[in-house]
Amino acid sequence: MAPARRLRTMASRFHHELLRSARLDLEMTQEEAATALGVDVRTYRRYESGAVNSAGRGFEVRTAARRRFLARACSQFGLDAQELVVAPPSDAADETDEGDQGDEGDEADGERARDGLDDVVDRDPRPRDDRGWRPMWTHVLQRARHFVGRDALVDALVTWAEADAPRDRVIALVGPGGAGKTSVAERVAAELGTRSRPGGLFVWCFFDQPRVESFLSAALAYFARDEGEAATSSLPGERLERLESALRRGPPHLLVLDGLEAVQSEGRDPGAPGGAFGELEDPLLRRFARALVHGLGRARALVTTRFPLAALAAWEGDGLRTRALEPLTTAEGTQLLRRWGVLDRGDRDAGGEASEDAAGELAALVTRVGGHPLSLAVLGSYATAFLDGDPRRVAELPLAEAALAEAARDDPLARQLAGLLGAYARALPELERDLLARISVFPRGVDRDVLEDMSNAVAPVAGALAGRARAELTRALRRLERLGLVFSTAPARPPGGAASPCYSAHPFVRQYFAGLLGAAATDVHAEVIARIERSLQGTGLRDRGRARPREPALLDALEDLLLHTLEQGRPTVAFGLYVHALGGFDWLGLVLGEMARGARIARAFAAGGTPQAIDARLPVGHRILLAYQWGLYSGALGDLAGARRCYELVVVEAEAHGDINWRVTSLRALAYTARLAGRTDAALERVRASIELARARIGGRQGAEHIVRGLALEGAILQDRGDLEGASARFARLPQLGDRPVARRGLWVAEHELARGQLAEAEARARDNLARCARLGWDGHVAHCHAVLAEVALAYMSKESSNSQGARLDEASSHLAALERWTRRTGRSSSSCARQLAGALALARGELAAAREAIDRRL
């Protein structure tokens, strides 16, 4: 016997089955068990799955962390240490434990890298020691139970991740669903998690949490750890700039961003409304991705997605490297099936001893599913669970069912996988099948508490869950996890409470099993809605009164309520929540600066992610208002193309329904957007069309109001073109028409007075405007007032004596600080104005390096 074989025979083994049995007997969840044993849930899962058993060395008690775990397991679960660490059975000498996901012949260093992961992976963002950072697994990535065929890629990615300053700052793993992208990313992060890193390791899954502001908040709290509470208390738009700053000045940090397709556009026609295929929908995330690929110090990111990164395509080969995941080869696919326990006839005739060069039935199965890793994993799981691992019985499975989901008909991979899942659905016990069907209704996963609520719901909603005890549901969930059909994540523990695990499944699996629900999906979502509404009782936030939410938790709850209401097929009710409970743009945008949230909510009403796809069941007035406010959010976030598409839709809808007011308003909005884009000819054409239409078709006070708004914008555009006389003529007509310019109109006039050197008039107008906007709660316009006043103070410095220049400099700095609070809070594109002012102030102080940095960041 080879020395390695002798070592494997003699090695001890951790009895993970006993640990699992003890937990289930106590009716504890994995999260509760992890808490009781003082470890994070990821660590606990490695013990309970047997992943701590190395194929070469078994289980070694070589660290203080392992000794503590064993001692606590014995005391908490009533076990004996000799029962938990045992000698392997005599017939297991050549066995590879199911938790070991590497090749059977892995080198000792590779085994050692996977072993001991529990000692270093933690949710605590504090550094492990003075030399390194402790990894931050904000989300637990779905781990392939058996991992084959990607070892060279993993090694290359680990080398890249450990380089000091690699040329490729973003590596994108791109491939179809089920190609193994997440498994590769998880493997890389796990390998790195066993080493002391000079920089941070931050893992985020956009499937689990697609809210970009949540990602920015968590990443900032981790990477800007020296800022303490200041990092976590910052407002949404502020987080992006502070995160970029922390990465720019920090050590070689790594971000692992999984499931980016959850926040990418699926529009396949680059010229179609809605943007290019693969475009990042959230402007803040798009800006962050571009900053990363352009260079944020030594930071780098590993990304997984089904779609190409359209926003970063220009950097391919110069900051971005796209790696397409190919199907598994016949040999690799055969190895994967064997890992699951599927053996061909030759293997069985040889007494079950797996032969690496045997092809036979397994190779035919690999060819049949095109080497698709997820299909092979489902096939192997099913064959092992229900067919005794016999490939001849597997070959009889119908891989192309007659009744398939529409989305699967044109996709060979989905079609084959649907056939496998159909066989699974017929073989699963009723409880597990119904449980998986209900999990599949929720694209972002569902927590166990909601599933328990369903067991007490009416018959169609409860299905086979009806009357089941918590322990029974937990055992069924655990079995679905073992079969590889679902996976669970543990969200952050809420203050004063316990975190309930969240269960989800691969999109292919969800697509199939959601069709087996046996009840209306709307009724299932009603259970979640009821839970959220109970949590909102006493807040008054669903009323039409003046109460408006400010706290992020309440905003999140209302957004979830709105999304589930949409899933119920009640878009009009969801629109009421947006307008009355969340306050629409007037509250979310103007007051809170929650531009990214507002844009995301507006997108949720459009299944295709474009304004043209806004739910047709909404009344036309609702569709127009939603599209218009979507444009306001997009423009504020710097997405001028998206804003233009929204306003163009409003023009078309308003014209089709004879709504002249909305036509005039949207033409003016298009002019304003064109002005921001520097297209002054188009801007003038649009605004003049709006003025003429208001004159011809709208009379009285309303028509006059449209005219003065149009004239003010026309004056601002003419000033941009250097036509000060033309601008003066337009602004002079405003008081003649009875207008006292306020908000944006008043600021355009003040900027015009500043350009003409009328500093006292500009200052007086801006201060009056500031006071009026502050009374109305229009914080965005207040910030614009501060920008004008900062420019006025700088202009005064060139005209006054040196004795008063210091006071003016302090005054300008104060106004700039107020402006920056708003731009960081909202992420508005107008932050370039703040950077321009920052550069001018630095020059006035003689701080040339600071001025250069401000100018570089603006560019």
Salt bridges, closest charged atoms under 4 A:
GLU17 OE1 - ARG13 NH1 3.32
GLU17 OE1 - HIS15 ND1 3.08
GLU17 OE2 - HIS16 NE2 3.50
GLU31 OE2 - ARG45 NH2 3.11
GLU32 OE2 - ARG470 NH2 2.64
GLU48 OE1 - ARG23 NE 2.69
GLU48 OE2 - ARG478 NE 3.70
GLU60 OE1 - ARG57 NE 2.84
GLU60 OE1 - ARG62 NE 3.96
ASP94 OD1 - ARG5 NH1 2.44
GLU98 OE1 - ARG145 NH2 2.39
ASP100 OD1 - ARG114 NH2 3.33
ASP103 OD1 - ARG339 NH2 3.54
GLU104 OE2 - ARG8 NH1 3.77
ASP106 OD2 - ARG114 NH2 2.78
ASP109 OD1 - ARG112 NH2 2.42
GLU111 OE2 - ARG114 NH2 2.98
ASP115 OD2 - ARG57 NH2 3.34
ASP115 OD2 - ARG62 NH2 3.71
ASP115 OD1 - ARG66 NH2 2.38
ASP118 OD1 - ARG66 NH2 3.85
ASP122 OD2 - ARG134 NH1 3.96
ASP124 OD2 - ARG126 NH2 2.25
ASP129 OD2 - ARG128 NE 3.86
ASP129 OD2 - ARG131 NH2 3.40
ASP151 OD1 - ARG187 NH2 3.95
GLU162 OE2 - ARG195 NE 3.36
ASP164 OD1 - ARG298 NH1 2.50
ASP168 OD2 - ARG321 NE 3.32
GLU186 OE2 - ARG42 NH2 2.53
GLU186 OE2 - ARG143 NH1 2.92
GLU191 OE2 - ARG114 NH1 3.83
GLU191 OE1 - ARG195 NH1 3.96
GLU213 OE2 - ARG597 NH2 3.78
GLU213 OE2 - ARG600 NH2 2.55
GLU227 OE1 - ARG242 NH2 2.34
GLU227 OE2 - ARG249 NH2 3.49
GLU238 OE2 - ARG242 NH1 3.40
GLU238 OE2 - ARG824 NE 3.36
GLU241 OE1 - ARG835 NH2 3.45
GLU241 OE2 - ARG857 NH2 3.06
GLU261 OE2 - ARG306 NE 3.60
GLU281 OE1 - ARG603 NE 3.52
ASP318 OD1 - ARG167 NH2 3.51
ASP344 OD2 - ARG338 NH2 3.94
ASP347 OD2 - ARG338 NE 2.90
GLU361 OE2 - ARG345 NH2 2.65
ASP390 OD1 - ARG392 NE 3.36
GLU401 OE2 - ARG426 NH1 2.99
GLU406 OE1 - ARG409 NE 3.23
GLU432 OE1 - ARG479 NE 3.00
GLU452 OE2 - ARG448 NE 3.27
GLU452 OE2 - ARG470 NE 3.54
ASP453 OD2 - ARG531 NH1 2.73
ASP453 OD2 - ARG534 NH2 3.87
GLU472 OE2 - ARG468 NH1 2.49
GLU533 OE2 - ARG542 NH1 1.99
ASP556 OD1 - ARG211 NH1 3.67
ASP556 OD1 - ARG597 NH1 2.91
GLU559 OE1 - ARG211 NE 3.20
GLU559 OE1 - ARG597 NH1 2.74
GLU559 OE2 - ARG600 NE 2.72
ASP560 OD1 - ARG211 NH2 2.69
ASP560 OD1 - ARG444 NH2 3.35
GLU567 OE1 - HIS525 NE2 3.86
GLU594 OE1 - ARG597 NE 3.26
ASP615 OD2 - ARG617 NH2 2.81
ASP639 OD1 - ARG286 NH2 3.75
GLU648 OE2 - ARG644 NE 3.73
GLU653 OE1 - ARG623 NH2 3.52
GLU653 OE1 - HIS657 ND1 3.64
ASP681 OD1 - ARG721 NH1 2.57
GLU692 OE2 - ARG695 NH1 2.88
GLU705 OE2 - ARG709 NH2 3.56
GLU714 OE2 - ARG688 NE 2.81
GLU714 OE2 - ARG730 NH2 3.18
ASP720 OD2 - ARG675 NE 2.49
GLU725 OE2 - ARG756 NH2 3.31
ASP739 OD1 - ARG745 NH2 2.93
GLU751 OE2 - HIS784 NE2 2.99
GLU753 OE2 - ARG765 NH2 3.02
GLU763 OE2 - ARG767 NH2 3.23
ASP768 OD2 - ARG740 NH2 3.23
ASP768 OD2 - ARG772 NH1 3.75
ASP779 OD2 - ARG825 NH1 3.57
GLU800 OE2 - ARG808 NH2 3.17
GLU811 OE2 - ARG767 NH2 2.84
GLU811 OE1 - ARG808 NH1 3.23
GLU811 OE2 - HIS815 NE2 3.89
GLU820 OE1 - ARG824 NH1 3.74
